[in-house]
Amino acid sequence: MQLHSSTPGFPHRLPLGTLSIAAGFVLCWSSGFVGSRLAVAVDTPVLSLYAWRFALATLIAALIWAAQAGPRGLREQLAWRSLGREAAIGSLTVGLYLLAMLVAVEQGVSAGVASLVGALQPLAAAGLAGLWLGEVNGRGRWIGMGVATLGAGLCVMDDVQGVGGAPAWAYALPVLAVAAVTLGSVMTSTPRVKLPLMARLTAQLMAATLVFFAAALAAGSPMTPPTMDAETLTVMAWLVGLATFGGYGFFVVGLGRLGVARLSTLIYLTPAVTIGFTAVLFDELPGQLGWLGMAVATIGVLMALGSRPGTSTRTSDQVAGQTPYQADMETSHWRAQGGGDLDGERAHQEVPQLHQTQAQPVGEAQASRAKIRSQTPWPSRSPRASNLVKGRKSGRGT
């Protein structure tokens, strides 16, 4: 099932499955911010709680991976180089991102300022994806991201209560978090050896666990497991179930289905959804500026998601120089690298542009040959010439 729209700049063809992935990503990604607030009320220090949170999530992901793969499949999927690469991605998109945001808020940076800096991540991801991956963003997508940035800023301005009074270096931490998650996003979208989703999550969560255990030890936080009372169990279930497996599971799947730029644009919706969570859980309603910001951000995201991609970054000479066989081989290479519904969507998004661009020189060549044949009088009008042609084709020397 696909949803269509004829409105310029809005989604023109979005499969229902893609919309479901986008909605799930926004909901679960927003739950992480609420989970951080819930974690503050627990007696266990935040860094220690997050370390045990990711340790539990790693164990669950590893058990699911082992159950799905079986003993033989597990041995075949233990590609240490690929798992190490996934661990590097997890240390950026999960570990360093959350650690930088938590320390910044702990040092006095207001959550509003941290969220505002975090809203720059889609623009950074779109720019880096264009340089690294060749993902071209059209004018409509850039306009949509700009409108969404304005909406996110309005939501943050409505939420800001005062200046945090943090040291100057602390304001660089949200920027570091944005850089980390952007780099990890681009690394995730670069085609490599295919690994199952649970294998990738296990490696990434293990890396995040090590990051937070190291940070907790450096901060002098006690490393004893948290007490298993009702409040702590609720917070752990929220953080592990929604924020970890929900948020980062949709994050990995969404990168393959939507691409870096579109998935990053969805982050603009997290301030509005987070406000909705806080309104229900903590009875905190936004002001008029917050409601306006949510509406503007939603419009901007729809514009960015529905905009058509820009033209290919490859020149027409590069494309025209390829034969159809070379183009088909390139398509097969992309699909082999991505493989399946998880990572192969980029091949379906980018390679058709190659064939469309290539079709024009082939059509022109066929038209030229047809014109030459139509302007040559003797093959069709002269019986003698026709006999000569037949004789040449048959090999007769008369």
Backbone torsions as a table, in degrees:
resi	resn	phi	psi	omega
1	MET	NA	136.3	-179.1
2	GLN	-131.7	145.9	177.7
3	LEU	-102.6	131.8	-177.1
4	HIS	-115.7	152.8	175.4
5	SER	-150.5	138.4	177.8
6	SER	-97.0	0.6	-179.5
7	THR	-72.1	127.0	-179.3
8	PRO	-61.3	135.5	176.4
9	GLY	86.0	-7.0	-179.8
10	PHE	-109.6	166.8	-174.0
11	PRO	-52.6	124.3	-178.7
12	HIS	-99.8	-22.6	178.6
13	ARG	-163.0	95.7	-178.5
14	LEU	-121.7	115.3	176.9
15	PRO	-61.8	149.2	-179.5
16	LEU	-61.9	-36.7	177.9
17	GLY	-62.7	-38.7	178.2
18	THR	-66.2	-41.1	176.9
19	LEU	-63.2	-37.6	178.9
20	SER	-65.8	-40.9	177.4
21	ILE	-63.5	-42.4	179.7
22	ALA	-63.2	-44.6	180.0
23	ALA	-65.5	-41.9	178.1
24	GLY	-63.6	-38.7	178.4
25	PHE	-63.0	-45.7	-178.2
26	VAL	-63.4	-45.2	-178.5
27	LEU	-63.6	-48.8	-176.3
28	CYS	-72.7	-35.9	178.3
29	TRP	-65.7	-37.7	178.0
30	SER	-68.2	-30.0	-179.1
31	SER	-64.1	-23.0	178.2
32	GLY	-64.7	-38.3	178.3
33	PHE	-66.1	-40.6	177.8
34	VAL	-67.5	-38.4	177.8
35	GLY	-62.4	-34.1	176.7
36	SER	-63.9	-38.9	178.0
37	ARG	-68.4	-39.8	176.9
38	LEU	-63.6	-35.0	-177.6
39	ALA	-68.9	-26.2	-179.7
40	VAL	-63.9	-31.9	-176.9
41	ALA	-77.9	-10.5	-179.6
42	VAL	-82.0	147.7	-178.0
43	ASP	-65.8	-30.4	-179.7
44	THR	-67.2	135.8	176.1
45	PRO	-54.7	147.2	-172.3
46	VAL	-61.5	-44.1	-178.3
47	LEU	-63.5	-41.4	178.0
48	SER	-66.3	-41.1	179.3
49	LEU	-62.2	-41.6	179.4
50	TYR	-68.7	-34.6	177.5
51	ALA	-63.3	-46.0	178.3
52	TRP	-70.4	-30.9	175.8
53	ARG	-59.9	-48.7	-178.1
54	PHE	-73.5	-28.4	174.7
55	ALA	-64.2	-43.8	177.3
56	LEU	-65.0	-42.2	179.4
57	ALA	-64.0	-38.7	177.8
58	THR	-62.9	-43.1	179.3
59	LEU	-62.3	-44.2	180.0
60	ILE	-64.0	-45.3	179.8
61	ALA	-62.8	-40.1	179.7
62	ALA	-65.5	-40.0	178.7
63	LEU	-65.9	-41.6	178.1
64	ILE	-65.0	-42.0	178.0
65	TRP	-60.1	-46.7	-179.3
66	ALA	-64.7	-39.1	179.9
67	ALA	-67.5	-38.1	-179.5
68	GLN	-73.1	-39.3	-174.4
69	ALA	-83.9	-34.0	-173.9
70	GLY	79.2	167.7	-177.4
71	PRO	-59.6	-45.2	-178.4
72	ARG	-68.7	-46.0	179.2
73	GLY	-64.3	-33.5	179.4
74	LEU	-64.8	-39.9	177.7
75	ARG	-65.9	-38.0	-179.8
76	GLU	-69.7	-30.0	-176.5
77	GLN	-89.4	-1.2	179.2
78	LEU	-80.7	66.2	174.7
79	ALA	-86.7	97.9	-169.4
80	TRP	-63.7	-34.1	179.8
81	ARG	-65.9	-43.6	178.8
82	SER	-68.8	-39.2	177.6
83	LEU	-65.2	-36.9	176.3
84	GLY	-64.8	-36.3	176.9
85	ARG	-66.5	-40.5	176.9
86	GLU	-64.8	-35.4	176.6
87	ALA	-64.1	-38.8	176.8
88	ALA	-64.0	-39.6	177.2
89	ILE	-63.6	-44.6	-179.6
90	GLY	-64.4	-35.9	177.9
91	SER	-64.5	-24.3	178.9
92	LEU	-89.5	-56.6	-172.2
93	THR	-74.7	-24.2	-178.9
94	VAL	-110.1	-61.1	-172.5
95	GLY	-66.2	-62.5	-174.8
96	LEU	-66.8	-37.0	179.7
97	TYR	-60.4	-54.0	-178.0
98	LEU	-68.1	-38.1	-179.6
99	LEU	-63.0	-44.5	-179.7
100	ALA	-63.8	-42.1	179.4
101	MET	-65.7	-41.9	-179.4
102	LEU	-65.0	-45.0	-179.5
103	VAL	-65.8	-37.9	179.2
104	ALA	-61.6	-46.4	179.1
105	VAL	-66.0	-37.9	179.3
106	GLU	-64.3	-31.8	-179.9
107	GLN	-81.4	-4.5	176.0
108	GLY	115.3	-3.5	175.9
109	VAL	-68.4	127.1	-178.3
110	SER	-66.2	150.4	179.2
111	ALA	-61.7	-31.2	178.8
112	GLY	-64.7	-44.8	179.0
113	VAL	-66.0	-41.8	178.7
114	ALA	-61.8	-41.0	178.5
115	SER	-67.4	-37.4	179.6
116	LEU	-64.5	-42.5	176.6
117	VAL	-66.0	-39.0	178.2
118	GLY	-63.1	-25.9	178.8
119	ALA	-69.9	-12.0	176.6
120	LEU	-78.4	-11.4	-175.5
121	GLN	-59.4	-42.2	178.7
122	PRO	-59.6	-40.3	178.8
123	LEU	-65.4	-40.9	178.2
124	ALA	-65.2	-40.7	179.4
125	ALA	-65.5	-41.0	-179.7
126	ALA	-64.5	-42.2	179.2
127	GLY	-66.8	-43.9	-179.2
128	LEU	-69.2	-36.0	177.6
129	ALA	-64.6	-35.2	177.6
130	GLY	-66.7	-37.4	-179.6
131	LEU	-76.2	-39.0	-171.0
132	TRP	-92.6	-47.5	-172.5
133	LEU	-99.4	-12.6	-176.5
134	GLY	78.8	13.4	175.4
135	GLU	-72.4	116.9	-175.5
136	VAL	-97.2	127.9	-179.8
137	ASN	-103.5	122.7	179.2
138	GLY	-74.5	175.0	-178.1
139	ARG	-61.1	-40.2	-179.0
140	GLY	-61.7	-37.3	-179.9
141	ARG	-69.5	-40.0	177.8
142	TRP	-64.8	-40.7	177.9
143	ILE	-63.4	-43.4	178.2
144	GLY	-60.7	-42.0	178.5
145	MET	-66.4	-35.2	176.9
146	GLY	-65.8	-42.1	177.4
147	VAL	-64.2	-41.0	178.9
148	ALA	-65.1	-36.3	176.6
149	THR	-62.0	-42.2	177.3
150	LEU	-61.2	-43.8	179.5
151	GLY	-64.0	-42.1	177.8
152	ALA	-63.6	-38.3	177.8
153	GLY	-63.9	-37.9	177.4
154	LEU	-64.5	-39.9	177.4
155	CYS	-62.8	-42.2	-179.0
156	VAL	-67.5	-42.9	179.2
157	MET	-59.9	-35.9	178.5
158	ASP	-67.9	-28.2	-175.1
159	ASP	-90.9	-19.2	-176.2
160	VAL	-68.8	128.3	-179.3
161	GLN	-105.3	-22.2	-179.0
162	GLY	175.3	177.9	-178.7
163	VAL	-83.6	135.8	-176.9
164	GLY	-76.1	-23.4	-179.8
165	GLY	69.7	31.8	-179.5
166	ALA	-79.8	157.1	173.8
167	PRO	-62.6	159.5	-173.8
168	ALA	-61.3	-38.8	-176.7
169	TRP	-66.1	-24.0	-177.9
170	ALA	-67.8	-26.5	-179.4
171	TYR	-74.1	-12.9	175.3
172	ALA	-81.1	-16.2	-177.5
173	LEU	-66.3	-43.8	175.1
174	PRO	-61.0	-33.9	175.9
175	VAL	-64.8	-40.9	176.2
176	LEU	-62.0	-39.8	178.2
177	ALA	-62.7	-42.4	178.5
178	VAL	-62.5	-44.5	179.4
179	ALA	-62.7	-39.0	-178.2
180	ALA	-66.0	-49.3	-177.2
181	VAL	-70.3	-29.5	177.1
182	THR	-68.4	-46.2	178.7
183	LEU	-63.5	-41.5	177.6
184	GLY	-64.5	-35.9	178.3
185	SER	-63.2	-44.1	-179.4
186	VAL	-67.8	-39.3	177.5
187	MET	-62.7	-36.4	179.6
188	THR	-66.6	-35.1	-176.3
189	SER	-82.6	-12.1	179.3
190	THR	-74.5	123.7	-175.8
191	PRO	-62.1	133.9	176.0
192	ARG	-145.5	-166.4	178.1
193	VAL	-61.9	133.1	-176.7
194	LYS	-72.1	134.0	174.0
195	LEU	-126.9	148.8	175.5
196	PRO	-61.8	156.1	-177.8
197	LEU	-58.6	-43.2	-177.8
198	MET	-68.4	-31.8	175.6
199	ALA	-65.8	-42.0	179.3
200	ARG	-66.4	-43.9	179.5
201	LEU	-64.8	-38.6	179.2
202	THR	-60.8	-46.3	179.9
203	ALA	-64.8	-41.6	-178.7
204	GLN	-68.7	-40.9	179.9
205	LEU	-70.1	-34.9	175.5
206	MET	-61.5	-42.1	177.8
207	ALA	-63.5	-42.3	178.0
208	ALA	-64.0	-36.6	176.9
209	THR	-60.2	-46.0	179.6
210	LEU	-63.7	-38.4	179.3
211	VAL	-61.8	-46.0	-176.8
212	PHE	-75.8	-33.2	174.6
213	PHE	-64.6	-41.5	177.8
214	ALA	-64.6	-41.0	179.1
215	ALA	-66.3	-40.4	179.3
216	ALA	-65.9	-40.8	177.4
217	LEU	-65.1	-40.9	179.1
218	ALA	-65.0	-33.0	179.6
219	ALA	-83.5	-5.5	-179.5
220	GLY	78.0	18.6	179.5
221	SER	-75.7	143.6	177.6
222	PRO	-66.2	140.6	-175.9
223	MET	-102.6	15.3	176.4
224	THR	-69.0	145.3	178.9
225	PRO	-59.9	146.3	179.9
226	PRO	-66.6	153.2	177.4
227	THR	-67.7	139.1	-175.5
228	MET	-93.0	58.7	173.3
229	ASP	-87.7	177.3	-174.9
230	ALA	-62.7	-40.5	-178.0
231	GLU	-66.3	-44.7	-180.0
232	THR	-66.2	-40.9	178.5
233	LEU	-62.4	-37.8	178.3
234	THR	-64.6	-44.7	179.9
235	VAL	-64.9	-43.1	-180.0
236	MET	-64.3	-41.0	178.2
237	ALA	-63.8	-39.8	177.9
238	TRP	-63.7	-48.4	-176.1
239	LEU	-68.2	-42.3	-176.6
240	VAL	-77.6	-45.6	-175.1
241	GLY	-73.2	-54.9	-176.0
242	LEU	-83.3	-56.9	-172.1
243	ALA	-69.9	-41.9	-175.6
244	THR	-81.9	-69.0	-175.4
245	PHE	-70.7	-37.0	177.4
246	GLY	-71.8	-54.9	-175.8
247	GLY	-63.9	-53.1	-176.0
248	TYR	-80.9	-22.5	171.6
249	GLY	-66.3	-48.3	174.9
250	PHE	-64.1	-30.9	179.0
251	PHE	-62.1	-47.7	-178.1
252	VAL	-68.9	-45.5	-179.7
253	VAL	-66.5	-39.8	-178.8
254	GLY	-65.7	-31.8	177.8
255	LEU	-62.9	-40.3	178.5
256	GLY	-71.3	-33.3	-176.5
257	ARG	-86.1	-39.1	-173.1
258	LEU	-104.2	-26.2	-172.5
259	GLY	89.8	167.2	-174.4
260	VAL	-65.2	-48.6	-172.5
261	ALA	-65.1	-46.6	-177.5
262	ARG	-67.9	-43.0	179.9
263	LEU	-64.8	-39.9	179.6
264	SER	-65.1	-32.3	178.6
265	THR	-63.1	-31.1	179.8
266	LEU	-63.3	-21.4	179.3
267	ILE	-62.1	-24.4	177.9
268	TYR	-61.6	-23.6	-179.7
269	LEU	-81.8	-12.9	-175.9
270	THR	-65.1	-36.7	176.3
271	PRO	-59.8	-42.3	-179.8
272	ALA	-65.5	-43.7	-179.9
273	VAL	-68.3	-37.2	177.3
274	THR	-62.4	-40.4	176.4
275	ILE	-61.5	-38.3	176.7
276	GLY	-63.7	-41.6	176.3
277	PHE	-60.1	-47.8	-177.4
278	THR	-66.8	-31.0	177.6
279	ALA	-65.8	-38.9	-179.1
280	VAL	-77.4	-43.9	-173.2
281	LEU	-84.0	-35.7	-173.8
282	PHE	-118.9	6.8	177.7
283	ASP	57.8	43.5	178.5
284	GLU	-115.7	115.3	-178.7
285	LEU	-104.4	142.9	178.1
286	PRO	-73.4	162.2	175.1
287	GLY	-85.1	-171.6	-178.8
288	GLN	-62.1	-37.9	179.5
289	LEU	-65.2	-36.4	178.3
290	GLY	-66.1	-43.2	177.1
291	TRP	-62.6	-40.9	178.1
292	LEU	-63.1	-42.3	179.2
293	GLY	-62.0	-40.3	178.3
294	MET	-62.2	-41.0	179.7
295	ALA	-66.5	-44.2	-179.4
296	VAL	-64.9	-43.1	179.9
297	ALA	-62.9	-40.0	179.4
298	THR	-63.4	-43.9	178.3
299	ILE	-62.1	-43.9	180.0
300	GLY	-62.8	-41.3	179.3
301	VAL	-64.9	-42.1	178.2
302	LEU	-62.9	-38.3	177.3
303	MET	-64.4	-44.0	-177.9
304	ALA	-69.0	-40.0	-179.9
305	LEU	-68.6	-35.1	-175.2
306	GLY	-90.2	-8.3	-178.4
307	SER	-70.3	147.5	178.4
308	ARG	-79.2	147.9	-179.7
309	PRO	-65.5	157.4	178.1
310	GLY	-75.0	-178.5	179.6
311	THR	-71.4	160.7	-177.7
312	SER	-64.7	147.3	177.7
313	THR	-76.1	-13.4	179.7
314	ARG	-82.2	142.7	-178.2
315	THR	-73.9	160.4	-179.6
316	SER	-66.4	-30.7	178.3
317	ASP	-66.2	-38.8	179.3
318	GLN	-65.3	-40.6	-178.2
319	VAL	-74.1	-42.4	-177.1
320	ALA	-65.8	-25.6	-179.7
321	GLY	-73.7	-7.5	-179.1
322	GLN	-90.4	144.2	171.3
323	THR	-85.5	161.9	175.9
324	PRO	-56.9	-33.8	178.5
325	TYR	-63.7	-42.7	178.9
326	GLN	-64.2	-39.4	179.2
327	ALA	-65.5	-40.9	178.2
328	ASP	-65.5	-36.9	177.5
329	MET	-65.3	-37.7	178.3
330	GLU	-66.7	-39.5	176.2
331	THR	-60.4	-45.2	-180.0
332	SER	-63.4	-36.8	179.0
333	HIS	-64.0	-44.5	179.4
334	TRP	-61.8	-44.9	-177.3
335	ARG	-67.8	-36.7	177.9
336	ALA	-66.0	-36.1	178.9
337	GLN	-71.1	-42.4	-178.3
338	GLY	-80.4	-56.6	175.0
339	GLY	68.6	115.0	171.0
340	GLY	80.2	-173.0	-176.3
341	ASP	-76.3	-22.1	-173.6
342	LEU	-74.2	-50.9	-173.9
343	ASP	-115.6	-6.0	-173.5
344	GLY	-87.9	-3.0	-176.0
345	GLU	-66.9	-28.1	-179.7
346	ARG	-64.3	-31.5	176.7
347	ALA	-65.6	-40.0	179.6
348	HIS	-70.9	-24.0	-178.8
349	GLN	-84.7	-36.6	-170.2
350	GLU	-98.6	-39.9	-173.8
351	VAL	-67.8	-35.4	175.8
352	PRO	-56.9	-29.6	175.8
353	GLN	-63.1	-34.6	178.9
354	LEU	-64.0	-45.3	-179.1
355	HIS	-68.0	-36.5	179.3
356	GLN	-65.4	-40.9	179.9
357	THR	-70.0	-33.4	-177.5
358	GLN	-74.5	-24.6	-173.8
359	ALA	-65.5	-29.1	-176.4
360	GLN	-66.7	-48.6	177.8
361	PRO	-61.7	-36.9	179.5
362	VAL	-64.1	-42.6	178.7
363	GLY	-63.8	-40.0	178.3
364	GLU	-64.3	-38.9	179.4
365	ALA	-65.5	-42.2	177.9
366	GLN	-63.8	-40.1	178.5
367	ALA	-64.2	-37.9	179.3
368	SER	-65.2	-43.2	179.2
369	ARG	-64.4	-39.0	178.6
370	ALA	-65.0	-37.8	179.4
371	LYS	-66.2	-39.4	179.2
372	ILE	-64.9	-42.8	179.8
373	ARG	-64.0	-37.9	-178.5
374	SER	-70.4	-26.2	-178.4
375	GLN	-91.9	-0.6	179.0
376	THR	-95.2	111.6	-169.7
377	PRO	-79.2	-33.1	-166.7
378	TRP	-74.5	-29.3	-178.4
379	PRO	-64.9	-35.3	-174.6
380	SER	-100.5	-22.0	-172.9
381	ARG	-103.9	-22.3	-175.3
382	SER	-109.9	115.0	176.4
383	PRO	-60.3	-36.4	-180.0
384	ARG	-63.3	-44.0	179.8
385	ALA	-64.8	-38.2	179.2
386	SER	-63.1	-40.5	177.7
387	ASN	-64.0	-39.1	178.2
388	LEU	-62.1	-41.8	179.3
389	VAL	-64.1	-44.3	178.7
390	LYS	-62.8	-39.7	178.4
391	GLY	-64.2	-38.5	179.7
392	ARG	-66.1	-40.2	-179.1
393	LYS	-69.5	-33.3	-178.3
394	SER	-83.4	-9.6	177.2
395	GLY	92.9	3.6	179.5
396	ARG	-71.9	143.1	-177.3
397	GLY	-97.8	11.3	-178.8
398	THR	-75.0	NA	NA
